[in-house]
């Protein structure tokens, strides 16, 4: 599985676990709701800065968002 799909899966899963909307993830990470949605749908690959910002918002290490387990 490619990294952007792995990241998207973790993003959706973690967001659901926390009960956050895409808008809330965007606000907490400093990114737009539209960008979060595009990442989740696999329409775009997140930048390294986005991976870091989203990971910080979720309070996890970036490697946890990229781990294929």
N, C-alpha and C positions, 0 to 999 in steps of 0.2 A: 504494500500500500504506500502511496506517495505521501510525503510529509504534509502537504497542504490538506489532504484528506484526514490524516491522523489528527492534525491540529484542529480541524473543523469538528471532528467527532468529539474530542475532548472539550472544546468550547461549548458545544451544545449540551453535553452531559453535565459539565460543571455548572453551567448557567441554569439548567433545569434543577439540579440538586439544591442550588441556592434560591430558586424561585425568582430569579432575576429576569427582566425583559432584556431584549437587545439594547434598548435605550439605556437601561441602567448600567449594563456592561460598558456601553459607550461613555456614559458620564463618568463612571469610576476609572476608566482607562484613558480618558481624554481623546477618544476616537468617536466617530459618528456612528449612529445606529445603522445607517445604510452600509457603512464599511463592515461593521460586525456581521450584518446579514449576508453580505457578499462573501465574507470569509466562510461563514457557516454553510452556505450553499455551494462552496467550491468554485465560485466565479472569479475569485482572485486569490493570489497567494499573499499571506500577511508578510509585511516587512519584518526585519529583525526587531525594529523599534516597536512595532505593533505586538509581536510575540512577547516582548518584555513588558509592555504596558498592560496587556491583558493578563499575563501571569501575575503581575503585581496586584492588579485589581482582585484577582482570585486568591491572592496570598499563597501562591505555589511557585516552585521553581520552574523556569521555562522548560527545562528538560522533562518535567512531568507532563507538560502539554504536548510534547513531541515523542513520548514513549509509546511504542506500538505493542502494549501488552493489555 
